[in-house]
Amino acid sequence: MKKIFTLLVISFFLSTPLFSQIEDRFGALNEKNVIEYTQPFATTLGTAMNSNGYYTANIPKLFGFQIGFRGMLILIPDDQTTFTPTLQNGYTSNKTTATIYGDKGSAYAGPDGYIVTPPGINITSIPVVYPQIGASFLGIEVLLRYLPEIPLGENDKLSMFGIGVSYSISQYIPLLPVDIAAQIMYNTFTVTNLIDVSNIAFNAHASKTFGVFTPYFGLQYESTSVDLEYDITADPNSGDPAIRSGGKKTVTIDGDNNFRATLGASLQLAIIVLNADVSLSSQTVLSGGLTFSF
């Protein structure tokens, strides 16, 4: 399983092997605490997949096609690096412990022995890269993000699928000085026997083109749900009865993904479009894109 999670991160985040030990750390937490420990990561998954869905609100009235890559840097705020764990009767949560992104774990003394929580990986930002293609016709644009099933071992597979639909609103408002569009996006990301992520986002965005330069702005509502399946590593000396007994667990984690505001600009040079933006939400996102637009 450790290999699976490492490949997950390499395939999706193109990140470092820092994540290779995360699954083992899940096994030191009961169901309530693993939700708190993992929620910032669930938020990152949602933040990544709900980002960079547009760089203009000007949707071609005739046919258009684009293919490109989306990259972003997701910044982890300090308040998502620690949490206060839920402990058994007789124990006091007199100090916080690390989330998945934090530094040091903690130990809590009580009548049944120590309850120990694991450390995090001590990072403050996550890079993300994925491909995206799109096609437009009569004021409607469809975006597709896709990663085919990749076998991981004998029974496990990794896959990603995302679709977005944008619709031009400004085409119905003559002489409007800006372009306005509405968009809905749905994304999934799965590693069998480990993690199943689903995201949905609704936004409205506007842009104004000045020659080759197009500033844009958007407001978005979004949500993220992550199903995590993990094994608690049985420890007969733990003060937590759930850790003493061990066993396979499945929990649902809601990411802290609600509203975001995005401000950015794109530059079109012949068929090449470069864009950059910043999104303000529970995790700030610095995004960029390279698109070939036809």
N, C-alpha and C positions, 0 to 999 in steps of 0.2 A: 504493500500500500504506500509506503514511503516513496517508492519510485513513481507511482502513479501521480502523487501530488506534485512531485518535482516536475514531471512532464507537463502537468496541467499548467503550472506557472510559466514554464518555458514557452509553451504553445500560446498561452493567452497574454501573459504580461511581458514576455521576453525579459524577464527579470533575473536576478542572481540566485544562486543556490541557497540563499538565506532561508527560503521557505521550505527546504527539504525536511526540516525537523518539526514542522507545525503539526502534522497529524499526530505525532507522538504526544505533543503537549495537550491536544484535545483530550487524550485519554486520562489526564490527571484531573479532569473537571466533571462535576455532576451536571445534570441537564440544565439547571437554572444558571449556573455559572458559565457553562460553555456558550450560552446565548450571549451573555454580557461580554465575554472574552472575544467572541467572534463577530459581534455586530459591526464594529468598524470595518472589517473585511467585507461583510455583506454590503455595507454602504459603498465601499470602493467598487465592488462589482457592478452595482447599480449605477453609480456615478459614471463609470467608464462606458457602459453600454448605452446609457441615455445621453451621451455627449456627442457633439460634432455631427448632428443630423442635418445641418444646413450651413451655407455660407452666403446665401442670398434668398430673398423672397420673390425674385423675378423668375417665375417658372415659364419656360417657353410655351407659346400657344401652339406651335407645331412640334415636330419630333426633336428630342434631344437625348444625348447619351453621355454618360460620364463613368470613369473608372479611376480609382485613386486609393490613397492610404490615409488613415486618420491616426494621429499620434497625440498623446496628452500626458501631462504630468499632474498627478492628483496629490494635493498637499494634505497631510494628516494633521489636524489641529491637536494641541496639547491635551484638551479635555477628552480626546478619544484614545489616549494612551494608558489610562488607568480606569479602574472601576472598583466599587465596594462590593465584595462578594457576599452571597447569601450563605450563612453558616448555621450549624445545628444549635439547638438549645444548649446553653452553657458556654457558648463561644461568643466573643465580642469582636465585631469588625472595627477594630480601633485603628486600622490603617488600610490604605488602598493597595491594590495589586495591579500588575500589568495586564492590559489587553493584548491582543495579538500584535499590536504595533508598539507596545510599551517596552520597558527595560527589565527590571527585576521583579520576580515573583515574591510571594510572602509566605509566612508560616504563622498559624494561629493556634495557640495552646488552649486546651479545654479538658473536660473530664474524661474524654475517650482517647486522648492523645492529640497529636498534631494534625491539623488540616493544612496541606501544602498546596499552594497554587503555582502554576508554572510561569516562567519568564516569557516575555514577548521577543520579537526579533529586532526591536530598537531601531526603527526607521521612521522617517518623517515625510517620505514621498514615494509614490509608486508610478513608474512609467508604463504606459499601455500603447500598443500598436495593433491595428487590425485593418484589413482591406474592406472596401465598400464600392459597390457599383450602383448605378441609377439610370433610369430611363424616364423621359417625360413625354406627354402627349396631351394636347388640348387643355393645358393648365393644370394637369395632374402629374405628379412626380412620384415614382416608386423607387425606394432604396432597398438594397439587399446586402446583408452581411452574412457570410456563410463560411463555415469550416466543416468539411466532410468528416464523417466518423473516422477517428484514428484509433486503431486497436492498441490497448494498453494491457499487455499480459493476455491471458487466456479468455477471460470473460468480460473485461472492462473496456469501455470505449469513451473517447472524448469527442464532443461535438458542440458546435455553436451555430445558431441561426437567428437572424434578425431581419425584420421587415419594417419599413416606414412608408407612409403615404402622406404626401403634401398636396394641398389644394390652394390654388390662387384665389384669394378673395378680391384683390384689387382689380381683376379683370371685369368685375361687375360694377365698378365705381369709376366712371369716366372722369378724366382730368385729376385724379388723385395724385398728389405730388410724390408719394412713396409707394413701393410695392409691399403688399401684405399677404401673408399666407398662413395657413393653419396646418399642423402636422400631428400625426399619431405614429408612435413607434412601439414595437413589441420585440423583445429580445429574449432568447433563452441560451443557457450555457450549462452543459451537463458533463459530468464524469460519473459513469455508472458506479454504484456502490460507494459513492463519496459525497457528491454535491450536485444539486439541481437548482439552477437559478432561473427566475423569470422576472422580467421587468416590463413596465408599461409607462409611457410618457405621452402627454398632450402638451402642445405648445402653440403659441401664436408668435410670429416673428415678422419684422419689417426691415426693409432696406431701401437705400437710395443710391443709384449708380451715377458716378461722375467720371465719364470716360472709362478708364480701365480700373478705377478704384470704387469699391462698394462697401461702405460701412453698414453694419447690421446690428439689430437688437432683438432679443426675444425673452418671453416669460414662459415658464414651463412648470407643469405639475407632473410628478412622477412617483412611482412606488417600486419597491424591490422586495421579493420574497425568496429566501434561500432555505432549501431543505438539506440538512447536513446529517450524514450517517457516519457514526464513529464508534469505536470500541473503547469502553472504559477499562483501563489497565488495573486489574484487581490488586489491591494492596491491603493485606490483612492488618497492617499496623496503622492505617489511616483513621482519623477521628470521624470521617464522613462515611456513613454506612453505605452510600451509593458507590464509593470508591472501594470499600472493602469487598463488596459483592461483585463488582465489575459487570461486564456484559455489553452487548450491542445496543446502541441508542440511536434514535432519530429525532431531531429537533427542527422546528421551523423558526427562522430568524428573519425578522423584518428589518431591512436596512433603514437608516435614518435619511431617507430620500423623500422629500416633499415638494418644495418649491425651489426654483433657481431662476436667476436673471443672468442673461448672457449678453456680452458686448464684444463686438469684433469687427474685422474688416477683411476683405478679400481683394486680390490683385489679379486681373486676368491679362495674361501675356500670350496672345494667339490662342492656342488650344490648352495652354497650361494655366491653371488657377492655383494660387497660393492663398491660404487663409490662416488667420490666427485670431483667437478670442480668449476671453476669460469668463468663467461661469462661477457665480457666487451661490453656494449652497452650504450644506453641513460640511462638505469637503470642497475646498476651492480647486478649480480645474483650469489649468493652462493648456489650451488645445491648439493644434495646428493641422493643416492638411495640404496634401499635394494631389491635385486632381487633373486628369486629362478630360477636357470637356469638348464634345463634338456636336 
